[in-house]
Amino acid sequence: MSIRTWDVAAHVRADIGEGPAWDDRENVLWFVDVTPGALYRLDPLTGEVESRLVGAPMGSAIPSREGGLILALEDGVHAYSWDDDASRLLVPVEAHDARIRMNDAKCDPHGRLWAGTMAYEFTPGVSTLYRFDRTGPTPVETGCTIANGMGWSPDTATMYFVDSPTSRIDIFDYDVETGAATDRRAWVTVEDGAGSPDGLTVDSEGCIWVALWGGGAVRRYAPDGKLIEVVDLPVRQVASACFGGPSLSDLYVTTAAYEMTPADIEREPLAGATFVVATDVAGSPTVTVDAGLLSTAT
């Protein structure tokens, strides 16, 4: 089991660094800090990191095929322009419930948006995994606690999904033409003491790279569920990962300084930073959102 080395890609102290997405149009990495609603733009070539406060807690930012970004904000799905620093609500999601916010989001290989919700107080059973299409948000899995990481196999036949407190990565049978996810079942269970599975990404070989919140690592699992690699990081709260760079072989990893004390920060001075790990495999590209598939309710 090989151990890879890491470097710091963005020296930030995110409260909850999440939602990394590679934008191959501009060769930049987008990621968010959930709590303050901060959107970050990293240019790896120059090392420049820019940020904007969008104005509401934010779970993810994904490039749109129509230009700009699609944001999963507290109250729903928004279109956002970096150039204008302006957002517009496209699809409200549980906006009536102040306990709930949107969390992780991903696109399937056709550009269909999926996203989860969660309670600010981590209330069990109130989190939902949604699929978004022209009819609006469709609840696919209800009764979750933290609907989190998602991904698809290279052949599109399998969808991966994490409800973090279960300590599992689950799989669905997936029909990419219709967006139907069926027959959810356990695929990998992370053992006690290793952290909780959080965000994940899939590489071109069909292996899953999953961030372990509280576990200080990213793990790589083979398509048969065998653990084949561990990337140890100098921080415990590892939140999400995606591939980027010219050859899609750079693994970007977001982390958090959530509820850490000054003493904790002294032990983990890089908590909240975004890391980069050079790999020898190409990852899956960030799929852009097909905004034409979104219901525009406002």
C-alpha positions, -999 to +999 in steps of 0.1 A: +000+000+000+018+031-012+020+063+007+019+095-013+033+129-004+012+161-002+018+198-007-003+228+003-022+242-027-041+270-008-030+283+025-064+291+039-081+283+072-115+272+061-140+264+088-154+237+066-135+234+033-157+216+008-169+211-028-136+211-048-143+213-085-118+215-113-127+240-141-109+230-173-121+261-191-099+283-170-076+257-154-086+267-119-099+250-088-131+261-072-139+252-036-160+266-007-159+273+030-194+262+040-200+282+072-193+318+060-204+311+025-170+318+010-162+309-026-125+303-035-108+304-068-073+288-070-050+292-100-024+264-095-001+279-121+004+311-103-006+300-068-031+329-066-061+324-043-091+347-046-122+346-025-157+361-024-184+360+003-215+349-014-238+357+015-252+323+027-238+290+038-227+270+008-221+233+002-205+233-033-197+252-065-198+235-099-190+251-133-221+254-155-221+245-192-238+278-199-210+297-181-205+308-146-212+285-116-240+266-100-239+270-062-256+248-036-265+275-011-285+273+021-319+277+005-314+260-029-296+259-062-283+293-075-266+305-107-236+326-099-213+349-120-178+354-107-173+384-130-205+401-117-203+387-081-241+380-084-262+350-077-298+341-087-320+314-071-329+288-097-344+260-076-355+265-039-349+234-017-365+232+017-362+270+020-391+269+045-370+249+070-343+271+087-328+239+103-317+226+069-290+236+045-277+222+012-245+201+014-224+183-012-234+183-049-222+166-080-232+160-116-238+127-132-220+121-166-249+137-185-247+169-164-277+161-142-273+177-108-275+157-076-272+173-041-278+164-005-292+184+025-284+182+062-295+198+095-272+224+111-275+204+143-269+171+125-304+159+133-308+122+123-334+114+097-340+149+082-313+148+054-323+141+018-305+132-014-321+150-043-319+147-081-326+179-100-343+180-134-369+200-152-397+189-128-378+203-098-359+186-070-368+149-067-361+132-033-343+100-040-332+090-005-349+104+026-342+097+062-305+103+059-284+123+084-256+138+063-262+132+026-227+136+014-202+123-012-213+111-046-197+097-077-202+075-108-183+046-122-166+051-156-192+029-173-220+050-156-237+019-143-229+025-106-236+055-084-217+059-051-232+077-022-222+085+014-245+092+044-215+100+067-228+087+101-234+052+087-196+049+081-204+034+047-200+040+010-232+027-006-239+020-042-269+022-065-276+007-099-277+037-121-294+045-154-276+076-168-303+081-195-331+086-170-312+094-138-328+065-120-308+053-089-321+020-076-312-009-053-291+010-027-268-013-008-236-012+013-204-014-007-176-004+018-177+001+056-150+022+072-139+006+104-143+023+138-116+048+146-106+055+110-129+085+106-162+090+087-164+089+049-172+123+035-166+137-001-154+113-027-142+112-063-137+084-089-106+079-111-103+066-146-096+031-134-129+030-115-112+034-081-129+056-054-109+081-034-128+091-002-120+118+024-121+106+060-135+132+083-117+128+117-094+102+101-067+125+087-066+107+054-079+100+019-084+063+010-084+047-024-106+017-029-106-006-059-139-013-078-142-045-058-141-026-025-105-036-016-085-009+002-054-003-020-040+030-009-040+056+019-029+092+017-021+105+052-025+142+058-014+165+086-049+174+097-078+153+110-108+168+094-105+159+058-136+168+039-135+162+001-114+156-029-114+160-067-089+155-095-075+185-115-045+198-134-036+195-171-037+157-170-063+153-142-037+135-121-035+161-093-057+152-063-070+183-046-082+178-010-102+202+012-100+202+050-116+219+079-108+238+112-143+232+124-147+238+162-110+236+168-095+253+198-063+274+197-045+243+212-059+222+184-047+247+158-012+247+174-011+209+169-025+212+134-014+245+119-025+235+084-061+227+094-085+242+068-059+243+040-065+228+006-038+202-003-027+187-035-013+152-040+004+141-073-009+107-084+000+084-113-036+079-124-060+102-143-091+112-124-126+117-136-132+153-148-155+175-130-188+173-150-203+207-156-239+213-148-264+212-177-285+241-165-311+233-191-320+203-170-328+225-140-362+237-132-361+275-130-387+281-104-379+318-098 
